[in-house]
Amino acid sequence: LNVFEQALNDAIDMTNVHGRVAVITFQSLEDKICKYKFNEVTKMPDLPKNIAVIPEGLEPAFKKITRKPILASQDELAENHRSHSAKLRVIERVKQ
């Protein structure tokens, strides 16, 4: 799992603007690491509630493409039993 976490960090660091990081996980621990890392890099900073515009420079560098993980369809599950545990998560870099 340490290798997976390092590879995920490297992929995020090497992604250019408008590039996407897509990760398919097959275990719950892998998915947990991916989910928390994606949440970390897409999280907005703590700002006052009454602020109308996010100040420049405080926007996160990434945005989530998939709010929830994409799961295998019923057809895929019928054809490929191993796809039951697969989850796809995607983020996109929006600024350098």
N, C-alpha and C positions, 0 to 999 in steps of 0.2 A: 504493500500500500504506500510505502514511502516513495517508491519509484513512480507510482501513479501520480502522487501529489506533486512530485518534482516535475514530471512531464507536463502536468496541467499548468503549473506555474510558468514553465518554459514556453508553452504554447501561447499563454496569455501575454507574456512579455514580447514574443516575436510577432504578434499579430499587428498588421498595418491598419490604418484607418479604413473603414468599411469592410475589413476582413472579419471573418466569423470563426468562432471556435465551437465545434460540434463534438459532443462526447456521448458515446453509447456506453452505459454501465450495465453490468450483469450481476453485481452483488450489491446488497444494501449498504455495506460500508463504503464501497466505491461511490455509490450514488450520494451518500451523505457528504463525503469529502467534496464531490463535484458541486453539489447544491450549496454548501456553505461557502465555497470559494467563489462561485458565480454570484451569490448574494453579496458577498464582501466587495467585489469589484463593481457591482451595479448599484450599490446602496447610495442614497442621497445623504449628504452630511446633515447633521442636526441643525435646523434653521428655525427661527421663530415662526409661529403659526400664521401671523398676519403679513408675512412677506409675499408680495405679489409675483416677483420675478426672482429667479435664482441668479445670484451674482455670478458674473463671468469668472471662470477658474474654479468654481465649486461644483460644477456638474461632474457626474461620474464619467469615466473614460469609456465605459461599456454600457450597453442596454441589453435587456433580455429580449430575445426573439420568441422564446417559448416561455410563457408564464408557468405552465405546468409541464412535466415531462411528457414527451410523445411516447405512447405505448404501441405495441404491435396490434394490428387489426385482427379481426376474427379470422379472416382468410389466412393471414400469416401464421396465426396460432395453430390453425388446423394443419398447415403444411410443415411448419417448423416448430417442434415442441420446445426447443431450446430458447425460443424468443419470448417465453412467458415472463422471464425476469428482466428483459431488456428495457432500458429507458434512455431516451434521447433528450439531451438538453443543449440549447444553442444560445450563445451571446454574440454580440457584434460590437466592435470598437467604433465609437462615434467621434472620438477626438484623441489626439496624441497626448 
